[in-house]
Each structure stands twice: as structure tokens, then as C-alpha cells.
Amino acid sequence: MAEKGRVCVTGAGGYVASWLVKLLLSNGYTVHGTVRDPHDEKNAHLMKFEKASENLKLFKVDLLDRSSVSAAIKGCDGVFHVASPVPPGSVPNPEVQLIEPAVKGTLNVLEESSEANVKRVVFVSSAAAVSMNPAWPEGQVKDEACWSDKEYCRKTNNWYCLSKTEAESEALEFAKRSGLDVVRVCPTHVLGPKLQSSTNASILVLIKLLKGYLWCRGLPTFKIRESVVFECKLPLFFKEVFREFQVTKEEPCWYQGRCQLLFQLILQFK
């Protein structure tokens, strides 16, 4: 099969990005994947994908270092910017740990994409950049006009939401200034089999949630009233699922509604 095109996927070892790499390879694309360490065992699954040996090249990239970003994007027709820091727990220094890497990393990718004459950049944002807006009219569909309120995110310590909001707004402004074709995607929770063998930050949050131990700065605390153990088709750590729970921390949180939905979905496997 002839090469359909050459694309770069940032954060290739992550959950969503791994599936994206796999899909692109299966559809005849040559992929440049950025990872922090190509030789790290947690990225080994990438080279096991079909056609990876001939069509996947992993680049050691620090998104805060433009020269390493440039090497990965050079020669690509498109870029999927998926990488973004996800906190496994509390964030002592959110500006340094979350916001600066998310924003500066995004701008570095966009600037290098523009320099390399990339045709299109798909920026993977998050529902976190949309949902934290208490002023949005109840019942009104959230669309491109709805953004998470940055000051509200700061006030409620929702630093991940703030980092995604800042990064997406910067991406939009860069696209307006430069003329670069940037498409923004805002996923909510993405559920399904994971391709990597390691446990990442998102999975750790999910495990804590299912065990009833979740409390992080800006996230709700759950009090478990009843637990049930049953056999199902989900992975082992899903098998202890809590039927009833209540939020005991009176703090606004974008996770709350999604956690409730997650519990409902899991209980369907009983």
C-alpha cells in the first residue's frame, strides 16, 4: 500500500494517542510519534503494532524544547497534538506542573507546524475546557462559544481544566494570527481497552474512584454506602463496583456528573 501521508502524533504512548497511532498505521500512514523516552518499556507496545516496524518512527521529544519538536514534525503533512500533562493527584505548583507545559508545549507544536508548512493540526483539547462555566444557561447546548471560566477554575482549584482552557484558547488565537489550519476536538471520558502495559495518570484516577478513595484538589470525595463484587467482562480492577455513593465534599467539580455516568455504565455489566 502506498503511503497516504506522513503525520506526527504527540504523546504517542498515551491512551488516546496509542489508539490513534494504531489506526493511522492500519490505514497506510507513516507516523512520527513523540515520547519522552523511546526506549522506555511503557512505550514498547507502539512498535508491536501492525506495520510499525516500517512506518512508525519514535522521537525523543520534550515539548518545551522547540528543536526536538521541530525534528519530529519535519516532513509531516499533518499533526495530531494529543500530549498534555494529566495530574494523578494534587498539584502543589499548578503553574509549573500543568499550565506552563500545556500552553508552551502547544505553542511550540503550532509554531513548528507553521514553520514546516503542515497542512492541518488537530488539537486534542478536552471537555474540561468547556464544562467549568457556572454562568452558562442551564439546558443550553454547549458549543464553540462556551469556555470554562478561568477565574472560576482557579477559585475551585480545577487546575487541569484551567490548563486545557488556556492551551485551547492559545491554539485558537495562534490559528487566527498565523492562518494555520487548526481543528479543535474536546473529548469527554474515553473508555475502552488500553494498549499500553503501564498504568497512566488517568487510569490511576479511575482506580481510586472505583475504590472509593478519590480525593484530589478540585475533585470530589466519594463516600461509599454499599459495594458489590461480581463477575463481568471488564478488567479485574473494575470488578469491585460501588452501587451507591454520595458526594460529601461540597465543591463544584466538572468530574462529578461524569463520575455518576461512569458508575451507571459500569453497573450495566452486572
C-alpha positions in Angstrom: 0.0 0.0 0.0 1.3 3.4 -1.0 1.9 5.9 1.8 -1.2 8.0 2.3 0.8 10.7 4.1 3.2 11.4 7.0 1.7 12.6 10.3 3.1 13.4 13.7 1.3 12.3 16.9 2.5 14.0 20.1 2.3 12.0 23.4 2.2 8.8 21.3 2.5 6.5 24.3 -0.7 7.8 25.9 -4.1 6.1 25.9 -5.9 8.0 23.2 -2.7 8.6 21.2 -1.8 4.9 21.2 -5.1 4.1 19.5 -4.6 6.9 17.1 -1.2 5.7 16.1 -2.5 2.1 15.6 -5.4 3.4 13.5 -3.1 5.6 11.3 -0.7 2.8 10.7 -3.5 0.4 9.7 -4.7 3.0 7.2 -1.4 3.3 5.5 0.0 6.4 7.1 3.7 6.9 8.1 3.7 8.1 11.7 6.2 10.2 13.7 5.4 9.6 17.4 6.8 11.8 20.1 7.6 10.3 23.5 9.8 11.3 26.4 11.9 8.2 26.0 11.6 5.8 23.0 13.4 3.1 25.0 11.1 3.2 28.0 9.2 -0.1 28.4 5.9 1.8 28.7 6.2 2.7 25.0 7.1 -0.8 23.8 3.6 -1.5 22.7 3.8 1.0 19.9 6.4 -0.9 18.0 4.3 -4.0 18.2 1.5 -2.5 16.1 1.0 -3.9 12.6 3.2 -2.0 10.1 5.0 -0.2 12.9 8.4 -1.7 12.0 8.4 0.1 8.6 6.0 3.0 9.2 6.5 4.2 12.7 9.4 6.3 14.0 9.5 7.4 17.6 11.2 10.7 18.5 12.5 11.6 21.9 10.8 14.9 22.5 10.5 17.5 25.2 7.6 19.7 24.1 9.2 22.6 25.9 12.2 22.3 23.6 11.4 23.6 20.2 14.3 22.0 18.5 13.2 18.5 19.5 9.6 19.3 18.4 10.9 20.5 15.1 12.7 17.3 14.3 9.5 15.2 14.9 7.3 17.5 12.8 9.7 18.0 9.9 8.3 16.4 6.7 4.8 15.8 8.0 1.6 16.7 6.3 -0.4 16.8 9.5 0.0 16.9 13.2 -2.2 15.4 16.0 -1.3 17.3 19.2 -2.5 14.9 21.9 0.1 15.3 24.6 -0.8 17.2 27.7 0.1 16.8 31.4 -2.6 15.0 33.4 -2.2 15.2 37.2 -2.6 11.9 39.1 -3.4 13.7 42.3 -3.0 17.1 44.0 -0.9 19.7 42.2 1.4 21.7 44.6 2.6 24.1 41.8 0.0 24.1 39.1 1.5 27.0 37.0 4.8 25.0 36.6 3.4 21.4 36.6 0.3 21.9 34.4 -0.4 25.3 32.9 3.0 26.3 31.5 3.8 22.9 30.0 0.3 22.7 28.4 0.4 26.2 27.0 4.0 26.4 26.0 4.1 22.9 24.6 1.0 23.6 22.5 2.5 26.8 21.1 5.8 25.1 20.3 3.9 22.4 18.3 1.9 25.0 16.5 4.9 27.3 15.7 6.9 24.4 14.4 3.9 23.1 12.4 3.6 26.5 10.8 7.3 26.6 10.0 7.1 23.2 8.4 4.1 24.1 6.3 1.9 21.4 7.8 -1.5 21.3 6.2 -3.5 20.8 9.3 -3.1 20.4 13.1 -5.7 18.5 15.1 -5.5 19.8 18.6 -7.0 17.4 21.2 -8.4 19.6 23.9 -11.0 18.3 26.5 -14.5 18.8 27.8 -12.6 20.3 30.7 -12.1 23.4 28.6 -15.9 23.7 28.2 -17.7 22.4 31.2 -16.5 24.7 34.1 -18.8 27.6 33.4 -21.4 28.3 36.1 -22.8 31.3 34.1 -23.8 29.1 31.1 -27.6 28.9 30.9 -29.0 25.6 32.2 -30.2 23.4 29.5 -28.4 25.3 26.7 -26.2 23.2 24.5 -22.5 23.9 25.0 -20.9 24.8 21.7 -17.9 26.6 20.4 -19.0 29.7 22.3 -18.8 28.0 25.7 -15.5 28.1 27.5 -14.6 27.1 31.1 -14.3 30.2 33.2 -10.6 30.6 34.0 -11.1 32.5 37.3 -13.7 30.0 38.4 -11.2 27.2 37.7 -8.6 29.0 39.8 -11.1 29.6 42.6 -12.2 26.0 42.7 -8.6 24.6 42.2 -9.5 22.9 38.9 -6.1 23.2 37.5 -6.4 20.6 34.8 -9.5 22.3 33.5 -7.6 25.6 33.5 -4.6 24.2 31.7 -6.8 22.8 28.9 -8.7 26.0 28.7 -5.6 28.1 28.4 -4.0 25.8 25.9 -7.0 25.6 23.6 -7.6 29.4 23.7 -3.9 30.0 22.9 -4.2 27.5 20.0 -7.3 29.3 18.6 -5.5 32.7 18.8 -2.4 31.3 17.1 -4.5 29.9 14.3 -6.1 33.3 13.8 -2.8 35.1 13.7 -0.9 32.7 11.5 -3.5 31.3 9.2 -2.6 27.7 10.3 -5.4 25.3 9.8 -6.2 24.1 13.4 -9.1 21.8 14.3 -10.0 21.5 17.9 -11.5 18.3 19.5 -13.0 18.2 23.0 -13.3 14.6 24.2 -15.1 13.8 27.4 -14.3 10.4 29.1 -12.9 7.9 26.6 -13.5 4.3 27.8 -12.2 1.0 26.3 -9.3 -1.4 26.3 -5.9 0.2 26.8 -3.0 -0.8 24.6 -0.1 0.1 26.9 1.0 -2.2 29.7 1.7 0.6 32.2 -0.8 2.4 34.4 -1.0 6.0 33.5 -2.4 9.0 35.4 -5.9 8.7 34.0 -6.1 5.0 35.0 -4.9 5.8 38.5 -7.7 8.3 38.9 -10.2 5.8 37.7 -8.9 3.1 40.1 -9.1 5.5 43.0 -12.6 6.4 42.0 -13.7 2.8 41.9 -12.2 2.0 45.2 -13.9 5.0 46.8 -10.6 6.7 47.8 -10.7 9.6 45.3 -9.8 12.9 46.7 -7.6 15.4 44.9 -7.5 19.1 45.0 -10.5 20.3 43.0 -12.1 16.8 42.8 -15.0 15.4 44.8 -14.7 13.0 47.7 -17.0 9.9 47.5 -18.5 8.2 50.5 -19.3 4.6 49.7 -22.5 3.2 51.2 -22.6 -0.2 49.6 -20.3 -2.3 47.5 -20.9 -5.3 45.3 -18.5 -7.7 43.7 -19.5 -9.5 40.6 -18.1 -11.2 37.5 -18.1 -9.2 34.3 -16.2 -8.7 31.2 -14.3 -5.7 32.5 -10.7 -5.8 33.7 -10.0 -7.1 37.2 -9.9 -3.7 39.0 -13.4 -2.9 37.7 -14.9 -5.9 39.4 -15.5 -4.2 42.7 -18.0 -1.6 41.9 -19.9 0.6 44.2 -23.7 0.7 43.7 -24.5 3.7 45.8 -22.4 6.7 46.6 -22.7 10.3 47.5 -20.5 13.4 47.1 -19.5 14.5 50.6 -17.4 17.4 49.6 -19.5 20.5 48.7 -17.2 21.8 46.0 -18.1 22.4 42.3 -16.3 19.9 40.1 -16.6 19.0 36.4 -15.9 15.4 37.3 -19.0 15.0 39.4 -21.6 14.4 36.6 -19.2 12.3 34.6 -18.4 10.1 37.6 -22.1 9.4 38.1 -22.4 8.5 34.5 -19.4 6.2 34.7 -20.9 4.3 37.7 -24.1 3.8 35.7 -22.3 2.5 32.7 -20.2 0.0 34.8 -23.3 -1.3 36.7 -24.8 -2.3 33.4 -22.2 -5.1 33.2 -23.6 -6.8 36.3 
